Amino acid sequence: MEKRMNKKLMLMFMTLFAALVVLAACGGDNEPGDDPSTDETPTEAVADNDDDNGDDNGGADAGEPFDAFAAIDEALERTGFQIAFENPNEMIEGGTLRYGFGSTVPLSGIFEGVFTSTTTETDLRTFTHDLLLFAGEDFFPSNTNSLASATYDRESQTVTITKNIESVWADGVPLTLDDLVFAYEVISHPDYTGARWDDNMRNVVGTQAFRDGEVDYIAGLTLSEDKMELTIEFYNFTPFTYAFAFWNIPMPRHHWEGIEVADMPEHPRARFEVLGNGPFKIDGYVPGESVRFVRNENFWRGHAQLDEVIFEVVDPMIAPDVARSGRFDVINFPQSLSTEANLAMDNVTFLGNPWNNNNNFWLGFRMGDWSDDESRVITWDEPRLSEDVRVALALAVNHLGAANAFFNGVSFPSPSTYWPLRRVDWIDRSIPLRNDFNLELANQILDDAGYDQRDSDGFRLNPDGTPLVVIYLAATGSEANINNRHLELDNWRYELGVDVQLYDGRLVDATVQAEAIRYNTSEFDMFTFGVMFGANPAPIFCCSAYSRHNNTRYSSPEWQYAFDRFFDDRMWDEDFVLETVQIWQEAVADANVMFPTNMSINPIMAVNNRVANFSLAHNDGDNEIPGLWNPWLWGLTADDTYVATN
C-alpha cells in the first residue's frame, strides 16, 4: 500500500537541498564537483602575504563570523546576474547552437551514466539521455510529465517505478524497465569498479549477494511481466531513500550484449558510440576537444527545437573574447574574469543562480587507501600527518582574501560542512571549520605540539627531529589559479614554516590529480577536491567507507556512527534529522581530515542575445522549465550570433 508523506515531512524537505536538478533527478547520481583548482570553479585557498598577524580575515572585523549568505546577496546585486534570459523574439526553426566550455581539462568522452564521475560528464549526458524520473521542488520524484512515476511503501520498504509512456532508444528499440535492472546488474557486478557501487546500492536487497557471485539475480528487484513496472526493496528505508537513493538511469541491455563488464568503461559504446534516449545523439567526436550532437528523431517528447549543438572545450581565459565576438552562443564564464568591464558587454546576458549550487570544496588529507578486494577504504593505523599539522595547515589559508583578490567577490568561504545554501537552520555555527585564516593560531598550535625546532632553512622539524615535509597534490589552471597556488605555498612555507612541496615538483593536470587520488598513489599527503551533492542528503558519495570517492580514505567508529544514522528509520522524525545533521557536522570537525573551504556562484553563463529558452532556474519536476539541463527546449531567434558593440 502506498504511504503518503505527512504534511510536516513534506514541508521539511521542500527546502531541504541545493541540488542541481540534473543531479537531483538522477537517482543517487551524485557527482564529485569539477576540480576547484581550475578557473571554471574557483580555488579554495589563498594565503595573504600582506598580513602575518592572523587577524586579517579578508575585510570582516576580526572575530566576527563571515556571513556568506549576505555576501551572496550583495554579489548578485552588484553583478546583476539573472536566473533566466527572457528573449522576447520569436524562435527560428532549427539552427546550430555553439556551446563553449571553458576548461583546462580535456573531455573524458564518457557518456554512459554508470561510468560517469564528473559534473562535466553528467552535463553532457543530458544531451543524450532522458531520465525516467525528475525531481520536483520538494526533491522527491515528480509523477507528472516524466517517462515514469514512483510510489513508496514504508511498511514493505519498497519504491515502485512505473513506466507510464512507451518510448524507444535512439536506435528505435523499445526502452523498458529491464534496462534499469540491467544498470543495477552492471553496477553490482564484481568486475564493476566505478563509483556507483556504494551504500545506496548495497542498501538494495540482494545486490551484495549478486556481487559476491552467490546468485545470478538481484532479489530486491521485482520486474513485472510486461517490464513496465519495477519494485525495488531496501534493507533500510527512510525519506532520504525515496529522495533518489535509488538508481534512475536505464542502460540499454541490447546495446551491450556480448561485452564484459570489465571492458565496458573503455568501450566505444560508453563513449562516442553511446546509445541514449535523450533529445540528441552523438554524430561527431574529437577526442578531448569537442562533441557534435544532432537531433534524435526518436525522442519521446518530440523533436528538439535545435538541429544540432556543437560542444567545444576552450581555454577559459578567452571567454571574454569569444563571448564578445559571438563565436559561441553559450559559454561558462570564469569567476576570475567576472569584472565590471566584462560583465558590461551588450551582446550577452549573464546568468548565475547560487541557490542551485550545491558544490562544496575541501582541503583534504590522505588518511588511508582504497581496497578493490573489499570495495572500501582502509584507514591507516597511524596517519602520515598529525592532527595538529593538519589543523595548522587549514588555518593558514585565506579563503575570503582569495575571493576578493582573485575571483571578484563571487566566491565565498563555506559557512558549513553541510549544504551551505539550503536549510540554514541546520548549520551549527559553533562548530569550528578551520577556514577562518588565523596564522597566529596556526603557528601556536605547531609550537605547542613540539614542532618548534627548525632546520637551517627555517622549516619546522618533527618532534623527533626529522624533517617535516608535506606533499601537496594540486592542479594547474588559469593564471589566477596558478598565482593563487603559489601564494598558498608561500604562506605555508614562509609564514607557517612547513616545508610543503608540490607533488611531482609541479602543479599537475587536473586529470592527473584525479587519477592520483583514485588509484591510491601514495606520494602525496594533502590535496584539494570538490563534491557536488545530489538529492539524497546522506553524505555517501564523499564520505562513506564504501565510496571510492571518499578521497581522504578515512573512516572511524565515530565517523561511521554519524554516517549510519542517515539510514536509521527514525529519520522520519524531523527532530532526529536535525540531530543527525548536527552529529555529522561534529564528526567531520572532530576528525580534522577534510576542511570546508569555499562555495561560489557557479556556473556563471554568458548567453548570446539570440538564444531563447535558456535558464538556470530549478527544474520543476515536470521537465518543462527550459533550463540548463533541458536542451531539447533551447532555441535561437536569429541565424547569426550578436557581436558586442562595447
BELCORLIN-V646977 format. One record per residue. RES is the residue in three letters. PSI is psi in whole degrees, -180 to 180 (NA if undefined). NEAR is the number of other ideal C-beta (glycine too) atoms within 8 Angstrom. Layout:
BEGIN
res->RES psi->PSI near->NEAR
res->RES psi->PSI near->NEAR
END
This chain:
BEGIN
res->MET psi->134 near->4
res->GLU psi->132 near->6
res->LYS psi->129 near->8
res->ARG psi->135 near->4
res->MET psi->135 near->7
res->ASN psi->162 near->6
res->LYS psi->-34 near->5
res->LYS psi->-45 near->7
res->LEU psi->-38 near->11
res->MET psi->-43 near->10
res->LEU psi->-34 near->8
res->MET psi->-39 near->10
res->PHE psi->-11 near->12
res->MET psi->-36 near->8
res->THR psi->30 near->7
res->LEU psi->-47 near->11
res->PHE psi->158 near->13
res->ALA psi->36 near->11
res->ALA psi->135 near->13
res->LEU psi->139 near->10
res->VAL psi->-37 near->13
res->VAL psi->-30 near->12
res->LEU psi->-37 near->17
res->ALA psi->-27 near->14
res->ALA psi->5 near->15
res->CYS psi->6 near->16
res->GLY psi->60 near->12
res->GLY psi->13 near->16
res->ASP psi->59 near->13
res->ASN psi->137 near->12
res->GLU psi->143 near->14
res->PRO psi->143 near->13
res->GLY psi->158 near->14
res->ASP psi->146 near->12
res->ASP psi->126 near->14
res->PRO psi->-3 near->15
res->SER psi->-4 near->14
res->THR psi->156 near->17
res->ASP psi->-11 near->16
res->GLU psi->-18 near->12
res->THR psi->127 near->13
res->PRO psi->152 near->16
res->THR psi->161 near->14
res->GLU psi->-35 near->13
res->ALA psi->142 near->14
res->VAL psi->132 near->14
res->ALA psi->138 near->15
res->ASP psi->100 near->13
res->ASN psi->-1 near->10
res->ASP psi->-8 near->4
res->ASP psi->134 near->8
res->ASP psi->16 near->6
res->ASN psi->1 near->7
res->GLY psi->0 near->11
res->ASP psi->-13 near->8
res->ASP psi->115 near->12
res->ASN psi->28 near->12
res->GLY psi->15 near->14
res->GLY psi->-27 near->5
res->ALA psi->156 near->8
res->ASP psi->140 near->4
res->ALA psi->134 near->7
res->GLY psi->-16 near->3
res->GLU psi->133 near->7
res->PRO psi->142 near->6
res->PHE psi->129 near->13
res->ASP psi->93 near->7
res->ALA psi->-33 near->12
res->PHE psi->-39 near->9
res->ALA psi->-37 near->7
res->ALA psi->-37 near->11
res->ILE psi->-47 near->12
res->ASP psi->-42 near->8
res->GLU psi->-42 near->9
res->ALA psi->-40 near->12
res->LEU psi->-41 near->12
res->GLU psi->-40 near->7
res->ARG psi->-42 near->7
res->THR psi->-26 near->12
res->GLY psi->19 near->8
res->PHE psi->138 near->11
res->GLN psi->159 near->9
res->ILE psi->-35 near->9
res->ALA psi->151 near->9
res->PHE psi->111 near->11
res->GLU psi->98 near->4
res->ASN psi->118 near->10
res->PRO psi->-9 near->3
res->ASN psi->156 near->7
res->GLU psi->140 near->4
res->MET psi->145 near->10
res->ILE psi->167 near->10
res->GLU psi->130 near->4
res->GLY psi->-142 near->6
res->GLY psi->168 near->10
res->THR psi->123 near->8
res->LEU psi->129 near->13
res->ARG psi->122 near->12
res->TYR psi->115 near->12
res->GLY psi->128 near->13
res->PHE psi->105 near->12
res->GLY psi->113 near->16
res->SER psi->149 near->11
res->THR psi->1 near->11
res->VAL psi->128 near->12
res->PRO psi->157 near->8
res->LEU psi->137 near->12
res->SER psi->-28 near->8
res->GLY psi->11 near->9
res->ILE psi->127 near->11
res->PHE psi->-16 near->15
res->GLU psi->127 near->12
res->GLY psi->-35 near->11
res->VAL psi->-12 near->12
res->PHE psi->-10 near->10
res->THR psi->153 near->12
res->SER psi->5 near->10
res->THR psi->162 near->10
res->THR psi->-32 near->11
res->THR psi->-45 near->12
res->GLU psi->-40 near->13
res->THR psi->-43 near->14
res->ASP psi->-42 near->10
res->LEU psi->-33 near->12
res->ARG psi->-23 near->13
res->THR psi->-20 near->12
res->PHE psi->-35 near->13
res->THR psi->-15 near->15
res->HIS psi->139 near->12
res->ASP psi->134 near->10
res->LEU psi->158 near->12
res->LEU psi->-40 near->12
res->LEU psi->143 near->16
res->PHE psi->159 near->13
res->ALA psi->136 near->16
res->GLY psi->-175 near->11
res->GLU psi->-23 near->7
res->ASP psi->0 near->9
res->PHE psi->13 near->13
res->PHE psi->163 near->10
res->PRO psi->132 near->13
res->SER psi->133 near->13
res->ASN psi->23 near->7
res->THR psi->142 near->7
res->ASN psi->30 near->6
res->SER psi->168 near->16
res->LEU psi->-27 near->12
res->ALA psi->170 near->12
res->SER psi->163 near->11
res->ALA psi->140 near->12
res->THR psi->159 near->9
res->TYR psi->154 near->12
res->ASP psi->108 near->11
res->ARG psi->-36 near->8
res->GLU psi->-45 near->6
res->SER psi->-3 near->6
res->GLN psi->52 near->10
res->THR psi->154 near->11
res->VAL psi->131 near->12
res->THR psi->122 near->12
res->ILE psi->128 near->15
res->THR psi->121 near->10
res->LYS psi->112 near->12
res->ASN psi->-22 near->7
res->ILE psi->133 near->7
res->GLU psi->135 near->5
res->SER psi->167 near->8
res->VAL psi->160 near->12
res->TRP psi->171 near->13
res->ALA psi->-20 near->12
res->ASP psi->4 near->8
res->GLY psi->-6 near->6
res->VAL psi->134 near->8
res->PRO psi->141 near->7
res->LEU psi->125 near->12
res->THR psi->173 near->8
res->LEU psi->-6 near->15
res->ASP psi->-28 near->9
res->ASP psi->-27 near->12
res->LEU psi->-39 near->15
res->VAL psi->-42 near->12
res->PHE psi->-40 near->13
res->ALA psi->-43 near->14
res->TYR psi->-40 near->14
res->GLU psi->-38 near->10
res->VAL psi->-48 near->13
res->ILE psi->-34 near->14
res->SER psi->-2 near->13
res->HIS psi->144 near->10
res->PRO psi->-22 near->6
res->ASP psi->-2 near->7
res->TYR psi->127 near->12
res->THR psi->12 near->6
res->GLY psi->-178 near->11
res->ALA psi->-8 near->10
res->ARG psi->-17 near->10
res->TRP psi->99 near->13
res->ASP psi->-166 near->13
res->ASP psi->-36 near->11
res->ASN psi->-43 near->12
res->MET psi->-39 near->14
res->ARG psi->-26 near->10
res->ASN psi->-13 near->11
res->VAL psi->128 near->16
res->VAL psi->127 near->9
res->GLY psi->-9 near->12
res->THR psi->-37 near->14
res->GLN psi->-41 near->8
res->ALA psi->-37 near->9
res->PHE psi->-43 near->15
res->ARG psi->-34 near->10
res->ASP psi->-3 near->7
res->GLY psi->12 near->5
res->GLU psi->-28 near->5
res->VAL psi->164 near->8
res->ASP psi->21 near->3
res->TYR psi->163 near->7
res->ILE psi->112 near->14
res->ALA psi->-31 near->9
res->GLY psi->3 near->11
res->LEU psi->117 near->14
res->THR psi->112 near->7
res->LEU psi->134 near->9
res->SER psi->164 near->9
res->GLU psi->-36 near->3
res->ASP psi->1 near->5
res->LYS psi->24 near->8
res->MET psi->1 near->8
res->GLU psi->133 near->11
res->LEU psi->125 near->12
res->THR psi->128 near->10
res->ILE psi->123 near->12
res->GLU psi->138 near->12
res->PHE psi->150 near->14
res->TYR psi->-46 near->6
res->ASN psi->136 near->10
res->PHE psi->119 near->10
res->THR psi->173 near->12
res->PRO psi->-30 near->10
res->PHE psi->-25 near->11
res->THR psi->-43 near->14
res->TYR psi->-22 near->13
res->ALA psi->52 near->14
res->PHE psi->43 near->18
res->ALA psi->29 near->11
res->PHE psi->156 near->12
res->TRP psi->141 near->13
res->ASN psi->11 near->13
res->ILE psi->108 near->14
res->PRO psi->156 near->11
res->MET psi->121 near->13
res->PRO psi->109 near->12
res->ARG psi->-42 near->9
res->HIS psi->-29 near->6
res->HIS psi->-25 near->9
res->TRP psi->8 near->12
res->GLU psi->129 near->6
res->GLY psi->-2 near->3
res->ILE psi->127 near->9
res->GLU psi->147 near->6
res->VAL psi->-39 near->9
res->ALA psi->-26 near->5
res->ASP psi->-8 near->8
res->MET psi->-45 near->14
res->PRO psi->-35 near->9
res->GLU psi->1 near->5
res->HIS psi->145 near->9
res->PRO psi->-26 near->6
res->ARG psi->-12 near->12
res->ALA psi->-5 near->12
res->ARG psi->-116 near->12
res->PHE psi->-10 near->9
res->GLU psi->20 near->7
res->VAL psi->145 near->11
res->LEU psi->118 near->9
res->GLY psi->-175 near->13
res->ASN psi->19 near->14
res->GLY psi->-171 near->15
res->PRO psi->-18 near->11
res->PHE psi->165 near->15
res->LYS psi->159 near->10
res->ILE psi->131 near->13
res->ASP psi->2 near->7
res->GLY psi->140 near->7
res->TYR psi->123 near->10
res->VAL psi->111 near->7
res->PRO psi->125 near->7
res->GLY psi->-12 near->7
res->GLU psi->-49 near->8
res->SER psi->158 near->11
res->VAL psi->137 near->13
res->ARG psi->118 near->12
res->PHE psi->130 near->13
res->VAL psi->159 near->9
res->ARG psi->134 near->11
res->ASN psi->111 near->14
res->GLU psi->-14 near->5
res->ASN psi->15 near->10
res->PHE psi->131 near->14
res->TRP psi->-23 near->11
res->ARG psi->-10 near->7
res->GLY psi->-178 near->4
res->HIS psi->139 near->6
res->ALA psi->152 near->12
res->GLN psi->-39 near->10
res->LEU psi->152 near->14
res->ASP psi->-41 near->7
res->GLU psi->160 near->12
res->VAL psi->128 near->14
res->ILE psi->116 near->12
res->PHE psi->120 near->11
res->GLU psi->134 near->11
res->VAL psi->131 near->11
res->VAL psi->161 near->13
res->ASP psi->124 near->6
res->PRO psi->-23 near->15
res->MET psi->-13 near->10
res->ILE psi->8 near->9
res->ALA psi->-45 near->16
res->PRO psi->-40 near->10
res->ASP psi->-46 near->7
res->VAL psi->-28 near->12
res->ALA psi->-44 near->18
res->ARG psi->-38 near->10
res->SER psi->-13 near->8
res->GLY psi->17 near->12
res->ARG psi->-36 near->8
res->PHE psi->149 near->14
res->ASP psi->-33 near->11
res->VAL psi->137 near->14
res->ILE psi->137 near->14
res->ASN psi->137 near->14
res->PHE psi->127 near->16
res->PRO psi->142 near->15
res->GLN psi->-37 near->15
res->SER psi->-16 near->12
res->LEU psi->11 near->13
res->SER psi->57 near->14
res->THR psi->166 near->7
res->GLU psi->-40 near->5
res->ALA psi->-44 near->5
res->ASN psi->-39 near->11
res->LEU psi->-11 near->10
res->ALA psi->-6 near->7
res->MET psi->140 near->12
res->ASP psi->2 near->7
res->ASN psi->-1 near->13
res->VAL psi->161 near->12
res->THR psi->134 near->8
res->PHE psi->129 near->15
res->LEU psi->144 near->15
res->GLY psi->132 near->16
res->ASN psi->88 near->12
res->PRO psi->-22 near->13
res->TRP psi->-8 near->8
res->ASN psi->2 near->12
res->ASN psi->113 near->13
res->ASN psi->33 near->14
res->ASN psi->140 near->12
res->ASN psi->134 near->14
res->PHE psi->151 near->16
res->TRP psi->153 near->13
res->LEU psi->118 near->14
res->GLY psi->160 near->13
res->PHE psi->136 near->13
res->ARG psi->124 near->11
res->MET psi->4 near->10
res->GLY psi->-157 near->12
res->ASP psi->169 near->9
res->TRP psi->133 near->12
res->SER psi->114 near->9
res->ASP psi->-34 near->6
res->ASP psi->-41 near->4
res->GLU psi->-7 near->6
res->SER psi->49 near->7
res->ARG psi->166 near->9
res->VAL psi->148 near->13
res->ILE psi->102 near->10
res->THR psi->135 near->10
res->TRP psi->148 near->9
res->ASP psi->-38 near->3
res->GLU psi->118 near->4
res->PRO psi->154 near->8
res->ARG psi->-39 near->6
res->LEU psi->135 near->9
res->SER psi->163 near->7
res->GLU psi->-38 near->7
res->ASP psi->-42 near->11
res->VAL psi->-43 near->14
res->ARG psi->-45 near->12
res->VAL psi->-43 near->12
res->ALA psi->-44 near->14
res->LEU psi->-39 near->16
res->ALA psi->-39 near->12
res->LEU psi->-18 near->14
res->ALA psi->16 near->13
res->VAL psi->149 near->18
res->ASN psi->95 near->14
res->HIS psi->-39 near->18
res->LEU psi->-37 near->14
res->GLY psi->-38 near->13
res->ALA psi->-45 near->18
res->ALA psi->-44 near->17
res->ASN psi->-37 near->10
res->ALA psi->-33 near->8
res->PHE psi->-23 near->14
res->PHE psi->26 near->15
res->ASN psi->31 near->9
res->GLY psi->21 near->10
res->VAL psi->15 near->14
res->SER psi->146 near->13
res->PHE psi->147 near->13
res->PRO psi->134 near->13
res->SER psi->133 near->16
res->PRO psi->2 near->12
res->SER psi->161 near->13
res->THR psi->-2 near->11
res->TYR psi->110 near->11
res->TRP psi->82 near->13
res->PRO psi->-19 near->12
res->LEU psi->-5 near->11
res->ARG psi->159 near->10
res->ARG psi->59 near->9
res->VAL psi->-29 near->6
res->ASP psi->-14 near->5
res->TRP psi->-16 near->11
res->ILE psi->124 near->11
res->ASP psi->100 near->9
res->ARG psi->-5 near->7
res->SER psi->-13 near->3
res->ILE psi->125 near->9
res->PRO psi->132 near->4
res->LEU psi->-17 near->12
res->ARG psi->25 near->9
res->ASN psi->22 near->13
res->ASP psi->16 near->10
res->PHE psi->94 near->16
res->ASN psi->89 near->9
res->LEU psi->-36 near->15
res->GLU psi->-46 near->9
res->LEU psi->-41 near->9
res->ALA psi->-46 near->15
res->ASN psi->-39 near->13
res->GLN psi->-39 near->8
res->ILE psi->-45 near->12
res->LEU psi->-40 near->16
res->ASP psi->-46 near->8
res->ASP psi->-26 near->7
res->ALA psi->4 near->10
res->GLY psi->12 near->5
res->TYR psi->33 near->13
res->ASP psi->-12 near->7
res->GLN psi->145 near->6
res->ARG psi->157 near->9
res->ASP psi->-174 near->7
res->SER psi->-20 near->3
res->ASP psi->0 near->6
res->GLY psi->6 near->7
res->PHE psi->146 near->12
res->ARG psi->150 near->13
res->LEU psi->155 near->12
res->ASN psi->160 near->9
res->PRO psi->-26 near->7
res->ASP psi->5 near->4
res->GLY psi->-5 near->6
res->THR psi->158 near->6
res->PRO psi->138 near->8
res->LEU psi->106 near->12
res->VAL psi->132 near->6
res->VAL psi->125 near->14
res->ILE psi->124 near->12
res->TYR psi->118 near->13
res->LEU psi->105 near->12
res->ALA psi->144 near->13
res->ALA psi->153 near->13
res->THR psi->-171 near->14
res->GLY psi->-141 near->13
res->SER psi->173 near->12
res->GLU psi->-39 near->6
res->ALA psi->-42 near->12
res->ASN psi->-37 near->15
res->ILE psi->-47 near->11
res->ASN psi->-40 near->9
res->ASN psi->-48 near->13
res->ARG psi->-40 near->13
res->HIS psi->-36 near->8
res->LEU psi->-38 near->12
res->GLU psi->-47 near->12
res->LEU psi->-41 near->12
res->ASP psi->-41 near->11
res->ASN psi->-44 near->16
res->TRP psi->-43 near->15
res->ARG psi->-44 near->12
res->TYR psi->-24 near->9
res->GLU psi->-32 near->13
res->LEU psi->-22 near->15
res->GLY psi->22 near->11
res->VAL psi->129 near->14
res->ASP psi->84 near->11
res->VAL psi->123 near->11
res->GLN psi->147 near->9
res->LEU psi->141 near->10
res->TYR psi->129 near->13
res->ASP psi->16 near->6
res->GLY psi->13 near->5
res->ARG psi->166 near->7
res->LEU psi->132 near->10
res->VAL psi->164 near->13
res->ASP psi->145 near->9
res->ALA psi->-31 near->14
res->THR psi->-40 near->9
res->VAL psi->-42 near->9
res->GLN psi->-48 near->15
res->ALA psi->-41 near->9
res->GLU psi->-36 near->9
res->ALA psi->-40 near->12
res->ILE psi->-46 near->11
res->ARG psi->-40 near->8
res->TYR psi->28 near->6
res->ASN psi->27 near->6
res->THR psi->129 near->8
res->SER psi->-5 near->5
res->GLU psi->32 near->6
res->PHE psi->157 near->12
res->ASP psi->-30 near->9
res->MET psi->146 near->14
res->PHE psi->167 near->14
res->THR psi->149 near->17
res->PHE psi->160 near->13
res->GLY psi->151 near->14
res->VAL psi->131 near->14
res->MET psi->117 near->13
res->PHE psi->150 near->16
res->GLY psi->-154 near->14
res->ALA psi->-31 near->14
res->ASN psi->127 near->14
res->PRO psi->-12 near->12
res->ALA psi->130 near->10
res->PRO psi->54 near->12
res->ILE psi->-48 near->14
res->PHE psi->-40 near->15
res->CYS psi->-19 near->12
res->CYS psi->-14 near->10
res->SER psi->146 near->11
res->ALA psi->-18 near->10
res->TYR psi->16 near->10
res->SER psi->128 near->13
res->ARG psi->-23 near->10
res->HIS psi->16 near->10
res->ASN psi->85 near->14
res->ASN psi->-26 near->10
res->THR psi->-16 near->11
res->ARG psi->40 near->12
res->TYR psi->141 near->13
res->SER psi->159 near->10
res->SER psi->165 near->8
res->PRO psi->-40 near->5
res->GLU psi->-42 near->9
res->TRP psi->-46 near->13
res->GLN psi->-34 near->10
res->TYR psi->-48 near->10
res->ALA psi->-39 near->12
res->PHE psi->-42 near->14
res->ASP psi->-25 near->8
res->ARG psi->-26 near->12
res->PHE psi->-16 near->14
res->PHE psi->6 near->10
res->ASP psi->142 near->11
res->ASP psi->-24 near->7
res->ARG psi->-5 near->6
res->MET psi->-8 near->14
res->TRP psi->-11 near->9
res->ASP psi->127 near->7
res->GLU psi->-36 near->8
res->ASP psi->-38 near->6
res->PHE psi->-37 near->12
res->VAL psi->-49 near->10
res->LEU psi->-43 near->10
res->GLU psi->-40 near->8
res->THR psi->-44 near->13
res->VAL psi->-41 near->11
res->GLN psi->-43 near->10
res->ILE psi->-38 near->11
res->TRP psi->-43 near->15
res->GLN psi->-40 near->14
res->GLU psi->-39 near->11
res->ALA psi->-42 near->13
res->VAL psi->-44 near->11
res->ALA psi->-41 near->11
res->ASP psi->-33 near->7
res->ALA psi->-34 near->11
res->ASN psi->48 near->10
res->VAL psi->-18 near->9
res->MET psi->131 near->13
res->PHE psi->122 near->11
res->PRO psi->138 near->13
res->THR psi->-65 near->15
res->ASN psi->162 near->18
res->MET psi->172 near->13
res->SER psi->166 near->15
res->ILE psi->104 near->15
res->ASN psi->129 near->12
res->PRO psi->160 near->9
res->ILE psi->123 near->15
res->MET psi->130 near->14
res->ALA psi->116 near->14
res->VAL psi->120 near->13
res->ASN psi->147 near->14
res->ASN psi->0 near->9
res->ARG psi->-4 near->12
res->VAL psi->141 near->16
res->ALA psi->156 near->13
res->ASN psi->50 near->11
res->PHE psi->126 near->14
res->SER psi->154 near->12
res->LEU psi->16 near->12
res->ALA psi->156 near->10
res->HIS psi->137 near->10
res->ASN psi->137 near->15
res->ASP psi->7 near->10
res->GLY psi->-19 near->13
res->ASP psi->0 near->11
res->ASN psi->32 near->11
res->GLU psi->-15 near->7
res->ILE psi->128 near->11
res->PRO psi->63 near->10
res->GLY psi->-175 near->12
res->LEU psi->-26 near->10
res->TRP psi->15 near->10
res->ASN psi->66 near->12
res->PRO psi->-16 near->12
res->TRP psi->-17 near->11
res->LEU psi->-12 near->10
res->TRP psi->151 near->15
res->GLY psi->180 near->12
res->LEU psi->151 near->13
res->THR psi->-1 near->11
res->ALA psi->157 near->9
res->ASP psi->-32 near->5
res->ASP psi->151 near->6
res->THR psi->159 near->12
res->TYR psi->142 near->11
res->VAL psi->140 near->8
res->ALA psi->144 near->12
res->THR psi->-2 near->5
res->ASN psi->NA near->5
END
